[in-house]
Amino acid sequence: MINRIKTELKLLRYSYQFGLFSVLGIFMFVMGWLFLIFDEEGYRLGIFYILMSAMFTVQEAHILEASTLIASSPKKKELVVNLPNKVSAFFTIVNYILYVILTYYKQNGSEAYEILCSRRLLLYAVEACIFLLYMGTAFKRFVESTIAFTIAFFAMYLLGDIVVKNINLSFHHGIIVSSLMILVGILLSNLCRKLLYRLPLQKISVGKQLRKYM
């Protein structure tokens, strides 16, 4: 199983503009963590950046579907559905664990700040779910997904703090609830990919140069 996953991940190197997307993903990842670590007021922007960093890698996995070699492969479904699922789940979980560790060490011992950290974990989980659902649908239904994502994300970005201000969970309970939310987001994203599998990859969802070959 491990060898199969390694082989699938190696295929990402043959994705369209792998180098560019990798650099953008790393840039977003670094910028996100700089905001989270050094800017107490900029944590929402930090969350956005680290969630965006995962999106670039997932995009590489989805773009493989445009390859004629993948399209004619008997393992097409495994590659165009399961590989993006694994990649998005991996990066979402790793980023979440790192964020939990960071918020844990930034606590100052006061109950009020512990509740604030718990609320931030919930906000992270909600925004991660929005990104997961978008990544699971955008390459098959780009316009509809982008409109829904834009509305949902900016509504959450503007109103998120207001929505959770009356939620008073301990840090540990916040971890449990946010973990369950992220798990649900991963499962729903996987379900969306399976339901939309037979639809063609939309040209508008990929780079201009790649569209010429689709």
HULIN-V651026 format. One record per backbone hydrogen bond with DSSP energy under -0.5 kcal/mol. NH is the residue of the N-H (numbers start at 1). CO is the residue of the C=O. E is the energy in kcal/mol with one decimal. If there is no record, write none. Layout:
nh:NH co:CO e:E
nh:NH co:CO e:E
This chain:
nh:5 co:1 e:-2.2
nh:6 co:2 e:-2.4
nh:7 co:3 e:-2.2
nh:8 co:4 e:-2.4
nh:9 co:5 e:-2.5
nh:10 co:6 e:-1.8
nh:11 co:7 e:-0.9
nh:11 co:8 e:-0.6
nh:12 co:9 e:-1.2
nh:13 co:10 e:-1.4
nh:14 co:11 e:-1.8
nh:15 co:12 e:-1.7
nh:18 co:15 e:-1.3
nh:21 co:17 e:-2.4
nh:22 co:18 e:-2.2
nh:23 co:19 e:-2.3
nh:24 co:20 e:-2.5
nh:25 co:21 e:-2.5
nh:26 co:22 e:-2.5
nh:27 co:23 e:-2.6
nh:28 co:24 e:-2.6
nh:29 co:25 e:-2.3
nh:30 co:26 e:-2.7
nh:31 co:27 e:-2.7
nh:32 co:28 e:-2.5
nh:33 co:29 e:-2.0
nh:34 co:30 e:-2.0
nh:35 co:31 e:-2.1
nh:36 co:32 e:-2.3
nh:37 co:33 e:-2.2
nh:38 co:34 e:-2.4
nh:39 co:35 e:-1.9
nh:40 co:38 e:-0.6
nh:42 co:39 e:-0.7
nh:43 co:40 e:-0.6
nh:46 co:42 e:-2.0
nh:47 co:43 e:-2.5
nh:48 co:44 e:-2.0
nh:49 co:45 e:-2.2
nh:50 co:46 e:-2.2
nh:51 co:47 e:-2.1
nh:52 co:48 e:-2.2
nh:53 co:49 e:-1.9
nh:54 co:50 e:-1.0
nh:55 co:51 e:-1.2
nh:56 co:52 e:-1.4
nh:57 co:53 e:-0.9
nh:58 co:54 e:-2.2
nh:59 co:55 e:-2.3
nh:60 co:56 e:-1.5
nh:61 co:57 e:-1.5
nh:62 co:58 e:-2.2
nh:63 co:59 e:-2.5
nh:64 co:60 e:-0.8
nh:65 co:62 e:-1.9
nh:66 co:63 e:-2.1
nh:67 co:64 e:-1.8
nh:71 co:67 e:-2.4
nh:72 co:68 e:-1.6
nh:73 co:70 e:-1.1
nh:76 co:73 e:-1.5
nh:79 co:75 e:-2.0
nh:80 co:76 e:-3.0
nh:81 co:77 e:-1.7
nh:82 co:77 e:-1.0
nh:83 co:78 e:-1.2
nh:85 co:81 e:-1.6
nh:86 co:82 e:-2.7
nh:87 co:83 e:-2.6
nh:88 co:84 e:-2.8
nh:89 co:85 e:-2.4
nh:90 co:86 e:-2.5
nh:91 co:87 e:-2.3
nh:92 co:88 e:-2.1
nh:93 co:89 e:-2.5
nh:94 co:90 e:-2.6
nh:95 co:91 e:-2.4
nh:96 co:92 e:-2.0
nh:97 co:93 e:-2.6
nh:98 co:94 e:-2.3
nh:99 co:95 e:-2.1
nh:100 co:96 e:-2.5
nh:101 co:97 e:-2.4
nh:102 co:98 e:-2.4
nh:103 co:99 e:-2.7
nh:104 co:100 e:-2.1
nh:105 co:101 e:-2.0
nh:106 co:102 e:-1.3
nh:107 co:103 e:-0.5
nh:107 co:104 e:-0.8
nh:114 co:110 e:-1.8
nh:115 co:111 e:-2.2
nh:116 co:112 e:-1.9
nh:117 co:113 e:-2.5
nh:118 co:114 e:-1.9
nh:119 co:115 e:-2.3
nh:120 co:116 e:-2.0
nh:121 co:117 e:-1.9
nh:122 co:118 e:-1.8
nh:123 co:119 e:-2.3
nh:124 co:120 e:-2.5
nh:125 co:121 e:-2.3
nh:126 co:122 e:-2.4
nh:127 co:123 e:-2.5
nh:128 co:124 e:-2.5
nh:129 co:125 e:-2.2
nh:130 co:126 e:-1.9
nh:131 co:127 e:-2.2
nh:132 co:128 e:-2.7
nh:133 co:129 e:-2.5
nh:134 co:130 e:-2.0
nh:135 co:131 e:-2.9
nh:136 co:132 e:-1.6
nh:137 co:133 e:-0.7
nh:137 co:134 e:-1.1
nh:138 co:134 e:-2.9
nh:140 co:137 e:-1.5
nh:141 co:137 e:-2.6
nh:145 co:141 e:-2.2
nh:146 co:142 e:-2.8
nh:147 co:143 e:-2.3
nh:148 co:144 e:-2.3
nh:149 co:145 e:-2.9
nh:150 co:146 e:-2.6
nh:151 co:147 e:-2.3
nh:152 co:148 e:-2.6
nh:153 co:149 e:-3.2
nh:154 co:150 e:-2.1
nh:155 co:151 e:-1.9
nh:156 co:152 e:-2.1
nh:157 co:153 e:-2.9
nh:158 co:154 e:-2.3
nh:159 co:155 e:-2.4
nh:160 co:156 e:-2.1
nh:163 co:159 e:-2.4
nh:164 co:160 e:-2.0
nh:165 co:161 e:-0.6
nh:165 co:162 e:-0.5
nh:167 co:164 e:-1.9
nh:168 co:166 e:-0.7
nh:169 co:167 e:-0.6
nh:174 co:170 e:-2.5
nh:175 co:171 e:-2.0
nh:176 co:172 e:-1.9
nh:177 co:173 e:-2.6
nh:178 co:174 e:-2.5
nh:179 co:175 e:-2.3
nh:180 co:176 e:-2.0
nh:181 co:177 e:-2.1
nh:182 co:178 e:-2.3
nh:183 co:179 e:-2.2
nh:184 co:180 e:-2.3
nh:185 co:181 e:-2.3
nh:186 co:182 e:-2.4
nh:187 co:183 e:-2.3
nh:188 co:184 e:-2.6
nh:189 co:185 e:-2.2
nh:190 co:186 e:-2.3
nh:191 co:187 e:-2.3
nh:192 co:188 e:-2.4
nh:193 co:189 e:-1.9
nh:194 co:190 e:-1.9
nh:195 co:191 e:-2.4
nh:196 co:192 e:-2.0
nh:197 co:194 e:-0.6
nh:199 co:196 e:-1.5
nh:202 co:139 e:-2.4
nh:205 co:202 e:-1.4
nh:206 co:203 e:-1.7
nh:211 co:207 e:-1.4
nh:212 co:208 e:-0.6
nh:212 co:209 e:-0.7
nh:213 co:210 e:-1.7
nh:214 co:211 e:-1.5
